[in-house]
Amino acid sequence: MLENLLTPFKSKLDGHTELRAQHYIAHAAQLINGNVTGNGSSETQGLSARVYAGGLWGFASASDCDERSVRSVIAAADRNAKFLTSRLGEQLPPFGAQKADFHRNATPEGDTEQKLVLDFAREIDAYILGKFTNLISRVVIAGAGVSERTLVTSDGADFYEYIPQTQIFTQMSVLADDGAVVDYSDLLAQEACETRFFTDVIANPAKIFAKIDEIYETLMKKREGVFARAGEFDVILDSKLAGILAHEAIGHTTEADLVLGGSVAGPNLGKEVASPMVTLVDFANNYRGEPVPERIFIDDEGTVAQDVTLIENGVLKGFMHNRETARVFGHEALGNARANNFTDEPLIRMRNTAILPGKDKLDDMIASVEDGYYLSQPTNGQADLTSEFMFGTAIGYEIKGGKLGRAIRDTTISGVAFDLLKTVTMLSDEMTWGRGSCGKKQSIAVGMGGPSVKCRVNLGGR
């Protein structure tokens, strides 16, 4: 346990120093058509120190978590900071002090056995094999882990968390009448919270099996589906697509380091960039009193995490900052500096980015579309700093005369996000959250969410 490893050093840190330690255990099993293609465990631990001196950071890390290593990384980071600063002309003052204290931990139940993870993956595979006889392939992945992190800083931050993590996934494939291979995949469970260990998640397999049935039903609709027509259409974006749009195409443009790098958001601060219906927020740890997927209470610079309103009633209101960019812009840092591993320095990152829901019912939104599509389940995608994007969609449905019609097979949507947001005319009254992984220089867990969104977008067709 790391909970008390760094606390004795808090009062002894000089200047502006951040000290982090991390311990992570992961178990994973993968089956393809019943064959075990992955079965292993990993464990990583280590600590790092970051020292700020005169405008530059010195950083050092080590893979041992003991008192000797703590002293060593502090000394190395301090030397690095002083060396870099000696080459710098004008020096900047230190950051102002801030105090943050938060401890968040589950009751440790002991490490999950690798055999348990593999056995449950086999149980899922056996269920799929026994119930769905027309599949040509199936994939099952099960994972369990624990993330333990702690942070202390010279200006008073003291943070600790111990969080169990679980992820279960399946993909099924079938042959269509035209000879095409049609597949569909989804998460059966994804948990990262104070109390949900792998054993808790799998204690009710009936719930997971019911999700498998839903995935198979969607696959069968997709098997009989048609290809979407190419062109611009009125569409309803499912909340999952709205979430990834909020994150990839909009959120990244409002990260202050990328604003300094020339993102489209920079010159548009204070301007209307979306329909007045649209408000976009990066949430820290709660939404309307309920936990969001990736709960951040104190970031990896020791800043207390607060919500950041990026777009309010269609107007671009703010950016996400670390302590450096907050000083450059004259704004406030609200907890967006995050690092994934102990070997990573904190970067400006999103936490839980979402478009806020509106007042419309999804049925009314569908009924308002004469000729268009309902699109769901994003796959791969990309966006750039102009907010231009292209995302794949794994499943969707035609809308004809205000009613859902045939399923459609994989297609793509593309456009410029800030232009798309100006076409928003309806937002559903529901908020749906999901988890994802953001790959900005270092992969890190994020939350994405939103309502269903009616807008106009370009479809790629066949």
WOFEN-V448110 format. One record per backbone hydrogen bond with DSSP energy under -0.5 kcal/mol. NH is the residue of the N-H (numbers start at 1). CO is the residue of the C=O. E is the energy in kcal/mol with one decimal. If there is no record, write none. Layout:
NH_CO_E, NH_CO_E
//
This chain:
5_2_-1.8, 6_2_-0.6, 8_4_-0.6, 9_6_-2.1, 10_6_-0.6, 10_7_-1.4, 12_9_-1.5, 13_9_-0.6, 13_10_-0.8, 16_52_-0.8, 17_15_-0.7, 18_50_-2.8, 19_152_-2.9, 20_48_-2.7, 21_150_-2.3, 22_46_-2.7, 23_148_-2.7, 24_44_-3.1, 25_146_-2.1, 26_42_-2.7, 27_144_-3.3, 28_40_-2.3, 29_142_-2.4, 30_38_-2.9, 31_140_-2.7, 32_35_-2.5, 33_138_-2.6, 35_32_-2.1, 37_30_-2.3, 37_35_-0.8, 38_30_-1.5, 40_28_-2.2, 42_26_-2.6, 44_24_-2.5, 46_22_-2.0, 47_62_-2.5, 48_20_-2.6, 49_60_-2.5, 50_18_-2.4, 51_58_-2.7, 52_16_-2.6, 53_56_-2.6, 56_53_-1.2, 58_51_-2.9, 60_49_-2.0, 62_47_-2.6, 66_64_-0.7, 70_66_-2.1, 71_67_-2.1, 72_68_-1.9, 73_69_-2.6, 74_70_-1.9, 75_71_-2.0, 76_72_-2.4, 77_73_-2.6, 78_74_-2.2, 79_75_-2.2, 80_76_-2.4, 81_77_-2.4, 82_78_-2.3, 83_79_-2.4, 84_80_-2.4, 85_81_-2.5, 86_82_-1.7, 87_83_-0.6, 87_84_-1.2, 88_85_-1.6, 92_54_-1.5, 102_158_-2.5, 104_160_-3.1, 106_162_-1.6, 108_106_-0.8, 116_113_-0.5, 117_113_-1.3, 118_114_-2.2, 119_115_-2.9, 120_116_-2.0, 121_117_-2.0, 122_118_-2.2, 123_119_-1.9, 124_120_-2.3, 125_121_-2.3, 126_122_-2.6, 127_123_-1.8, 128_124_-2.3, 129_125_-2.8, 130_126_-2.3, 131_127_-1.5, 132_128_-2.5, 133_131_-0.7, 135_132_-0.7, 136_173_-2.4, 137_173_-1.2, 139_171_-2.6, 140_31_-2.4, 141_169_-2.6, 142_29_-2.4, 143_167_-2.7, 144_27_-2.4, 145_165_-2.5, 146_25_-1.9, 147_163_-2.8, 148_23_-2.6, 148_146_-0.5, 149_161_-2.3, 150_21_-2.3, 151_159_-2.3, 152_19_-2.4, 153_157_-1.7, 154_17_-2.3, 156_153_-1.5, 158_100_-2.5, 159_151_-3.0, 160_102_-1.8, 161_149_-2.4, 162_104_-1.6, 163_147_-3.0, 164_193_-0.9, 165_145_-3.1, 166_191_-2.8, 167_143_-2.3, 168_189_-2.7, 169_141_-2.8, 170_186_-1.9, 171_139_-2.0, 172_184_-2.5, 173_137_-2.3, 174_182_-2.8, 175_134_-0.5, 176_174_-0.5, 176_180_-3.0, 179_176_-1.9, 182_174_-3.0, 182_180_-0.6, 184_172_-2.1, 186_170_-1.9, 188_168_-3.0, 189_168_-1.6, 191_166_-2.7, 193_164_-1.0, 197_195_-1.4, 200_197_-0.6, 201_197_-2.0, 202_198_-2.2, 203_200_-0.6, 204_201_-0.8, 205_202_-0.5, 207_204_-1.1, 208_204_-0.8, 209_205_-3.0, 210_206_-2.1, 211_207_-1.4, 212_208_-1.8, 213_209_-2.1, 214_210_-1.7, 215_211_-2.1, 216_212_-2.5, 217_213_-2.3, 218_214_-2.2, 219_215_-2.3, 220_216_-2.3, 221_217_-1.7, 222_218_-2.4, 223_219_-2.3, 224_220_-1.2, 225_222_-1.5, 226_407_-2.3, 231_459_-1.9, 233_457_-2.2, 234_371_-0.6, 235_455_-2.9, 236_373_-2.5, 237_235_-0.6, 237_453_-3.3, 238_236_-0.6, 238_375_-3.1, 241_238_-0.7, 242_238_-2.3, 243_239_-2.2, 244_240_-1.8, 245_241_-2.2, 246_242_-2.4, 247_243_-1.9, 248_244_-2.8, 249_244_-0.6, 249_245_-1.0, 250_245_-1.2, 251_246_-2.4, 252_247_-1.4, 253_250_-0.5, 254_250_-0.7, 254_251_-1.5, 255_252_-1.4, 256_254_-0.5, 256_320_-2.8, 258_255_-1.2, 259_255_-2.0, 260_256_-2.4, 261_257_-0.9, 262_259_-1.7, 263_258_-1.9, 264_385_-3.2, 266_263_-1.3, 268_265_-1.1, 269_266_-1.1, 270_316_-3.0, 271_268_-2.5, 273_271_-0.6, 273_314_-2.8, 274_314_-1.5, 275_421_-2.1, 278_275_-2.4, 280_311_-2.4, 281_354_-2.6, 282_308_-3.0, 283_281_-0.8, 283_352_-3.3, 287_290_-2.9, 290_287_-1.9, 292_285_-1.4, 295_293_-0.7, 296_284_-2.7, 296_294_-0.6, 297_295_-0.5, 299_303_-2.6, 300_337_-2.5, 302_299_-1.8, 305_297_-2.5, 306_334_-2.8, 308_282_-2.4, 310_280_-2.3, 310_308_-0.7, 311_280_-1.8, 312_315_-2.8, 314_278_-2.7, 315_312_-2.1, 316_271_-2.7, 317_310_-2.9, 317_315_-0.6, 318_310_-1.3, 320_254_-2.6, 326_322_-2.0, 327_323_-1.3, 328_324_-1.8, 329_325_-2.6, 330_326_-1.2, 331_326_-1.8, 336_321_-1.0, 338_336_-0.8, 338_347_-3.0, 344_341_-1.8, 347_338_-2.5, 349_336_-3.5, 349_347_-0.6, 352_283_-0.8, 353_447_-1.9, 354_281_-2.5, 355_449_-1.1, 356_279_-2.9, 358_428_-2.5, 360_427_-2.3, 365_361_-2.0, 366_362_-2.4, 367_363_-2.2, 368_364_-1.1, 369_366_-1.6, 370_368_-0.6, 372_399_-2.2, 373_234_-1.4, 374_397_-2.9, 375_236_-2.8, 375_373_-0.5, 376_395_-2.5, 379_380_-0.5, 379_392_-2.2, 382_390_-2.3, 384_388_-1.8, 387_384_-1.9, 389_415_-3.0, 390_382_-2.4, 391_413_-2.3, 392_380_-3.3, 393_411_-2.8, 394_377_-3.3, 395_376_-1.3, 396_408_-0.9, 397_374_-2.7, 398_406_-2.8, 399_372_-2.7, 400_403_-2.5, 401_370_-3.3, 402_369_-1.7, 403_400_-1.2, 405_398_-3.3, 408_396_-2.5, 409_226_-2.1, 411_393_-1.6, 413_391_-2.6, 414_458_-1.7, 415_389_-1.8, 417_387_-3.3, 417_415_-0.5, 419_416_-0.8, 420_416_-2.8, 421_417_-2.7, 422_418_-0.6, 422_419_-0.6, 423_419_-0.5, 423_420_-1.8, 424_421_-1.0, 425_454_-1.9, 426_454_-0.9, 428_452_-2.4, 429_360_-2.0, 432_450_-2.2, 434_448_-2.3, 436_446_-2.4, 438_444_-3.0, 441_439_-1.3, 442_440_-2.5, 444_438_-1.9, 446_436_-2.3, 447_351_-3.2, 448_434_-2.6, 449_353_-1.9, 450_432_-1.6, 453_237_-2.2, 454_426_-2.5, 455_235_-2.1, 455_453_-0.6, 457_233_-1.9, 458_414_-1.4, 459_231_-2.9, 460_412_-2.4
//
